[in-house]
Amino acid sequence: MKPENVVLSDDGKSVVIIDQTRLPNRVEHLTLNSPEHFYDAIRELKVRGAPAIGICAGMGLYVLANLSGADDEDSFLEEMRRNASYLDSSRPTAVNLKHALDRVAQAALSQRGKGTGAMLEAMRNECISIQKEDMFICKAISEYGLTLVNDGDGVLTHCNAGPLATSCYGTGLGTLLLGKERGYTFRVYTDETRPLMQGARLTAYELNKAGIDVTLICDNMASIVMKQGRINACFVGCDRVAANGDTANKIGTSGVAVLAKHYGIPFYVFCPSSTIDFNCKSGAEIVIEEREPEEIKTNFFEEPIAPAAVKCYNPAFDVTDAELITAIVTEKGICRYPYTESLKICKAGGYHAV
Ligand code: MRU
């Protein structure tokens, strides 16, 4: 299986992405080959989802270096640093963006003294590795996820953490897609995920394409489907996990977790272990992206849905408190509360408790 959402061209001079803002009605591809192309594609969510923006930015850093006119190492590295910091400033919340940029930059630095050709080769290998690793990681996460569900379960999802947001399978949706391949039947309820509708446009699209029973609900219907007994578990991805297990994900996620707690439904977070950020002690230290008010008032509507003078507050993410999370599922195993301990073991290389 090859990822289709983010593809490095054979000559290493561009990255082709599926424009996620056009889905589900149009599958359109965009070719990125300038700093502004990469920045705008990430900023405008043409490529989105924490792992996918890391993969795209890492490839972008390589492509820009490949197109660079700099022939001596110092100016090559100087330009690379400028591009890395520009791309990193496109979105603040997902740790994967900086993580991938650091890895590709580090690959270049490791070849210091061997010339820009060697640096480029190392950058290319590194960004390809990041994508390949993500494929392996998503599959491993999905295998662990399957130990948490039963055939026939009802699952609630928020936002999109499927193949479009990663490389294949996804994190939050991986269990459902892998389970489908293995003959499981799930009934999935997907929150539309205001204001940018990733649940309606992307999760419903991916699950429907895979032949999984998916029902779209408005975000404010999560409570009723839980109360009616339709939901056995909630599955979400995430953008950053603090050292204490507080977890940042798409706005509205923490509300789902509060409801799940109220109704006694397990709430699972799925992510690569690289999403765990020990530099953030708790969720209070995670920077929450704030986006333009127009996304609430005008996007997807023929006319504005509120008077022009009315202010909008549009945080793109929220933090779910660690106590509300039943487990954090990574490629290294299933971490449980108290996360301060289990996340450390996981990050250090092995956590297989279930
Ligand atoms: O603003 P988005 O669409 O990039 O937000 C994405 C999410 O919140 C996802 O749940 C998260 O990045 C995990 S993707 C595997």
Residues whose N, C-alpha, C, O or C-beta is under 5 A from the ligand:
A	BS01	MRU	R48 G49 A50 P51 H158 C159 N160 A161 A165 T171 Q198 G237 C238 D239 N249 K250
